[in-house]
Amino acid sequence: MILIRVLTFSLLLFSFSLQAAPKPIPKAPEIAATSYILLDFNSNRVLAQKNPDQRVEPASITKLMTAYLVDKALAAGDISLNDQVTISEKAWRMKGSKMFVEVGKQVSVEELIKGMIIQSGNDATVALAEHVAGSEEAFVEYMNHQAQLLGMSNTHFTNSTGWPDKDHYSSARDIATLSQAIIRDFPESYQFYKVKEYTYNNIRQFNRNRLLWRDSSVDGLKTGHTEAAGYCLVASAKKDKMRLISVVLGTKSDKARTQNSQTLLNYGFRFFESNRLYRANETLKKARVWYGDQDEVALGVAKDIVVTIARGRYKDLDATIEIDSRIEAPVAKGQELGLLVVKLDDEVLLSKPLLAMSAVNDGGLMKKALDRIKVLFE
């Protein structure tokens, strides 16, 4: 491998000699909850956690998966926001939190989505599940399949609402993964999660996520509560270019889940920063190619490279590129030809393959002959 320094972080790289020793990051706060996790949305770095993979009852946070699958059906054109859904007796009879739809009446998909997300209506949730899959039972199969696709290895659903069931469970990490998918895959629908109130059938109800009133940076996602699950809250907040997701499960009160979530978010924003170092498909380096119809190939990364580090340490980042010592045609687009390594002090923050941004075909006989001569001189 050939080691090449890439001066990605400008002249700040050369100013470290006059800098004072970096301030240590305080220990993550310990909060009174069964489990929790705080992670950066873009870099996926976990900033605080407790029992993140413990299987717990998710209560109404389950509705995040229902909402995700409704969004997928909308994106696929299987349903539309204007569809009129006839409310079944099963949906109408649902206990717990309600949108207060009436049996036999028709309600639009858009209204039901608001009733599910803002009001946490179990009736609206079942109506949507039936509309997408024909029955709630069939919809639950979709839910578990989607959980597998997202890598939610500690999750299993038995219903669309979060109604208590011993075989219905998830984990803080899995819920954070699902939350990332909602924000990433359906940004237009994500706007519903920050709406503070919704009135349907002359009944005005408020979003139970109290952080929407307390912190202007918070724009989602969902609360949950049952006797067994305790009080739970999934929150997401964005400041400047940094977005955090906190999942707090199993607290003792509405006030506790709100305060604990705020504590985690404050910790993340106060002591960490996120930086996008490279964009997907951006040319980071050009590498020499032998025996091809082109002499060079552009190298880049498949996805945006984002790192989350202690606040104020951006100038201390060190990036290196390692390129294969002899690259010979043919080269396929997307072929791994090197490695990008980003370090902070002696810690490797990330290591990502460098990919060919385009294909390089075999050169003609004359080109190959000329390259063989050049190789001899090199």
C-alpha positions in Angstrom: 0.0 0.0 0.0 1.1 3.6 -0.7 0.5 5.9 2.2 -0.6 9.4 1.2 -1.5 12.3 3.5 -4.6 14.2 2.6 -4.7 17.8 3.9 -8.5 17.7 4.3 -8.7 19.9 7.3 -6.8 22.9 5.9 -4.0 24.8 7.7 -5.6 24.1 11.1 -3.7 20.8 11.0 -0.5 22.8 11.5 -1.6 24.8 14.4 -1.7 22.0 17.0 1.7 22.8 18.4 0.4 26.0 20.1 -2.9 24.5 21.4 -3.5 23.7 25.1 -4.3 20.2 26.1 -7.9 19.3 25.2 -10.5 19.4 27.9 -11.8 16.0 28.9 -15.4 15.0 28.2 -17.4 14.5 31.4 -18.9 11.1 32.0 -22.3 10.7 30.4 -25.1 11.4 32.8 -26.8 8.5 34.6 -30.5 8.7 34.5 -33.2 6.7 36.2 -34.6 4.6 33.4 -34.7 0.9 32.6 -32.6 1.5 29.4 -31.6 4.4 27.2 -29.4 5.4 24.3 -28.1 8.7 22.9 -26.6 8.7 19.4 -25.7 11.0 16.6 -28.0 10.6 13.7 -25.4 11.2 11.0 -22.4 9.4 12.3 -24.2 6.7 14.3 -21.8 7.3 17.2 -23.3 6.3 20.6 -22.7 9.1 23.1 -24.5 7.5 26.2 -26.2 4.3 26.9 -27.6 1.9 29.5 -28.8 -1.6 28.7 -29.3 -0.5 25.0 -30.1 -4.1 23.8 -32.3 -5.1 26.7 -35.7 -6.3 25.5 -38.5 -4.2 26.9 -42.1 -3.4 26.2 -42.1 -0.4 23.8 -45.8 0.6 24.4 -47.0 3.3 21.9 -43.5 3.8 20.5 -44.5 0.7 18.5 -46.5 3.2 16.3 -43.2 4.4 14.8 -43.0 1.2 12.9 -46.6 1.4 11.8 -45.9 5.0 10.6 -42.8 3.8 8.8 -44.7 1.2 6.9 -47.5 3.6 6.1 -44.9 5.9 4.6 -43.5 3.1 2.6 -46.9 2.3 1.2 -47.4 6.0 0.3 -44.0 6.1 -1.4 -44.8 3.0 -3.4 -48.1 4.4 -4.5 -50.1 1.6 -2.8 -52.1 4.1 -0.9 -52.5 7.9 -1.0 -53.0 10.6 1.7 -56.5 11.3 0.2 -57.7 7.7 0.5 -60.9 7.4 2.5 -60.6 4.6 5.1 -63.8 3.0 6.4 -63.4 2.6 10.2 -63.9 -1.0 11.2 -65.5 -2.1 14.4 -62.2 -3.5 15.6 -60.5 -0.1 15.2 -63.4 1.7 16.8 -63.4 -0.5 19.8 -59.7 -0.1 20.6 -59.0 1.0 24.2 -56.3 3.3 25.4 -55.5 6.6 23.7 -57.9 7.4 20.9 -58.4 9.7 18.0 -62.2 9.1 18.5 -63.1 8.0 15.0 -66.5 6.5 14.6 -67.3 3.0 13.3 -68.5 3.0 9.7 -67.3 6.5 9.0 -64.7 7.3 6.4 -61.6 9.2 7.4 -58.7 10.2 5.1 -55.3 8.5 5.5 -53.7 11.9 6.2 -56.1 12.5 9.1 -55.4 9.0 10.5 -51.7 9.6 10.3 -52.1 12.8 12.4 -54.3 11.0 14.8 -51.7 8.2 15.2 -48.6 10.4 15.5 -49.9 13.5 17.3 -52.7 12.0 19.4 -51.3 8.4 19.6 -54.7 7.1 18.7 -54.9 3.3 18.8 -58.1 3.4 16.8 -56.3 5.4 14.0 -53.4 3.1 14.1 -55.4 -0.1 13.6 -57.4 1.6 10.8 -54.2 2.4 9.0 -52.8 -1.1 9.5 -56.0 -2.6 8.0 -55.9 -0.2 5.1 -52.3 -1.0 4.2 -52.4 -4.8 4.6 -56.1 -5.8 4.8 -55.9 -6.8 8.4 -53.9 -5.9 11.5 -52.6 -9.5 11.6 -51.2 -9.3 8.1 -49.7 -5.8 8.9 -47.8 -7.3 11.9 -46.1 -9.6 9.5 -44.9 -6.6 7.5 -43.7 -5.0 10.8 -41.5 -7.9 11.8 -40.2 -8.3 8.3 -39.2 -4.6 8.2 -37.6 -4.9 11.6 -35.3 -7.6 10.2 -34.5 -5.5 7.2 -33.4 -2.6 9.5 -31.3 -4.9 11.6 -33.6 -4.6 14.7 -32.4 -7.9 16.2 -34.1 -7.4 19.6 -37.5 -6.6 18.3 -40.7 -8.5 17.8 -44.2 -7.2 17.2 -47.6 -8.8 17.9 -49.8 -5.7 17.1 -49.6 -2.3 15.4 -50.3 -0.1 18.5 -48.0 -1.3 21.3 -50.9 -2.9 23.3 -49.3 -5.0 26.0 -48.3 -8.6 25.1 -45.5 -10.8 26.5 -44.2 -11.5 23.0 -44.2 -7.8 22.0 -40.8 -6.2 22.7 -38.0 -4.0 21.4 -34.9 -2.3 22.7 -33.5 1.2 23.0 -30.9 0.6 20.2 -33.5 -0.9 17.9 -35.9 2.0 18.4 -33.1 4.5 17.7 -32.4 2.6 14.5 -36.0 2.8 13.5 -36.1 6.5 14.3 -33.1 7.1 12.1 -34.8 5.3 9.2 -38.0 7.5 9.6 -36.0 10.7 9.5 -33.7 9.5 6.7 -36.1 7.8 4.4 -39.2 10.0 4.8 -38.2 13.5 5.6 -41.4 15.0 4.2 -43.6 12.9 6.5 -41.3 13.6 9.5 -42.9 17.1 9.8 -46.0 15.4 11.5 -43.9 14.5 14.6 -43.3 18.1 15.7 -47.0 19.1 15.5 -48.1 20.0 19.0 -51.8 19.5 18.8 -54.6 18.2 16.5 -58.3 18.5 16.6 -60.6 15.8 15.1 -64.3 15.4 15.6 -64.2 18.7 17.7 -61.9 17.0 20.2 -58.7 18.9 20.7 -55.7 16.8 21.8 -52.1 17.6 22.5 -48.9 15.8 21.6 -47.6 14.1 24.7 -44.0 14.9 23.8 -43.5 17.8 26.3 -40.1 18.6 24.8 -41.8 20.2 21.8 -42.8 23.0 24.1 -39.6 23.2 26.2 -36.9 23.0 23.5 -37.2 24.5 20.1 -34.5 22.2 18.6 -36.7 19.1 19.3 -38.9 18.1 16.4 -40.0 14.5 17.3 -40.6 11.7 17.8 -43.0 9.7 20.1 -44.0 8.9 23.6 -45.2 5.6 25.1 -46.7 4.4 28.4 -48.2 1.3 29.9 -48.0 0.0 33.5 -45.4 -2.5 32.5 -43.3 -0.3 30.1 -43.3 2.8 32.4 -43.0 6.2 30.7 -41.0 6.2 27.5 -39.9 8.9 25.1 -38.0 8.9 21.8 -36.8 12.4 21.0 -34.8 13.9 18.2 -33.3 17.4 18.1 -31.2 19.4 15.6 -28.8 22.2 16.3 -26.9 23.6 13.3 -25.7 20.5 11.4 -25.9 18.1 14.3 -28.9 15.9 15.0 -29.2 13.7 18.0 -31.7 10.9 18.9 -32.4 9.9 22.4 -34.4 6.9 23.5 -35.4 6.7 27.2 -37.4 3.7 28.3 -39.0 2.7 31.6 -39.1 5.9 33.7 -41.5 6.5 36.6 -43.4 9.5 35.3 -44.2 11.8 32.4 -42.0 14.5 34.0 -39.1 12.0 34.5 -39.1 10.9 30.8 -39.1 14.5 29.7 -36.4 15.7 32.0 -34.2 12.6 31.4 -34.5 13.0 27.6 -33.6 16.7 27.9 -30.6 15.8 30.1 -29.2 13.4 27.5 -29.7 15.8 24.6 -28.1 18.7 26.5 -25.1 16.5 27.2 -24.7 15.5 23.6 -24.9 19.1 22.2 -22.8 20.6 24.9 -19.8 18.3 24.7 -19.8 16.9 21.1 -19.8 18.2 17.6 -20.4 16.5 14.2 -18.6 17.3 11.0 -19.1 16.0 7.5 -15.6 15.4 6.2 -16.3 14.0 2.8 -19.4 13.6 0.6 -20.5 10.5 -1.2 -19.0 10.2 -4.8 -16.7 13.2 -4.2 -13.2 12.7 -5.7 -10.8 12.4 -2.8 -7.8 11.3 -4.9 -6.9 10.2 -8.4 -4.9 7.0 -8.7 -2.6 5.8 -11.5 -4.0 3.0 -13.6 -1.8 0.8 -15.8 -2.7 -0.9 -19.1 -6.1 0.8 -19.3 -7.9 3.1 -21.7 -7.4 5.8 -19.0 -4.3 6.7 -17.0 -6.2 7.6 -13.9 -9.3 6.8 -11.9 -11.0 9.0 -9.4 -11.4 7.5 -5.9 -14.2 8.3 -3.4 -16.5 6.9 -0.7 -19.9 5.4 -1.1 -21.6 7.4 1.7 -21.0 10.8 3.3 -18.3 10.5 6.0 -19.4 12.1 9.2 -17.5 12.0 12.5 -18.7 13.0 16.0 -16.0 14.1 18.3 -15.4 16.1 21.4 -16.3 19.8 20.8 -13.3 21.8 19.8 -11.2 18.9 18.5 -11.9 19.3 14.8 -8.5 20.8 14.1 -6.8 17.7 15.6 -8.3 15.2 13.2 -5.8 13.4 11.0 -6.8 11.8 7.7 -4.7 9.5 5.6 -5.4 7.6 2.3 -3.8 4.3 1.5 -3.9 3.4 -2.2 -3.1 0.0 -3.7 0.5 0.1 -5.0 -0.2 -1.2 -8.5 -3.7 -0.8 -10.0 -4.1 -2.5 -13.4 -7.0 -2.4 -15.8 -9.7 -3.5 -16.0 -11.2 -1.6 -13.1 -14.8 -1.9 -12.3 -16.9 1.0 -11.0 -17.2 0.6 -7.2 -14.1 -1.6 -7.0 -12.1 -1.1 -3.7 -8.8 0.4 -4.5 -7.7 1.9 -1.2 -8.6 2.9 2.3 -9.5 6.2 4.1 -8.5 6.3 7.7 -9.5 9.2 10.1 -7.8 9.4 13.5 -8.0 11.6 16.6 -4.8 11.3 18.6 -4.1 7.6 18.5 -7.7 6.5 18.1 -9.0 5.3 14.7 -12.4 7.0 14.4 -13.3 5.3 11.1 -11.8 3.3 8.3 -13.7 3.3 5.0 -12.8 1.7 1.6 -12.0 4.0 -1.3 -13.9 3.0 -4.4 -13.4 3.6 -8.1 -15.8 6.3 -9.2 -15.8 5.0 -12.7 -14.8 2.0 -14.8 -11.5 1.8 -16.6 -11.4 -0.7 -19.5 -8.4 -2.5 -21.0 -6.2 -0.4 -23.2 -5.2 -1.3 -26.7 -2.1 -3.3 -27.6 -0.1 -0.1 -28.2 -1.2 1.4 -24.8 -0.3 -1.8 -23.0 3.1 -1.9 -24.6 3.8 1.7 -23.7 2.8 1.1 -20.1 5.1 -1.9 -19.9 8.0 0.3 -20.9 7.1 2.9 -18.3 6.8 0.3 -15.6 10.4 -0.9 -16.4 11.7 2.7 -15.9 9.7 3.1 -12.7 
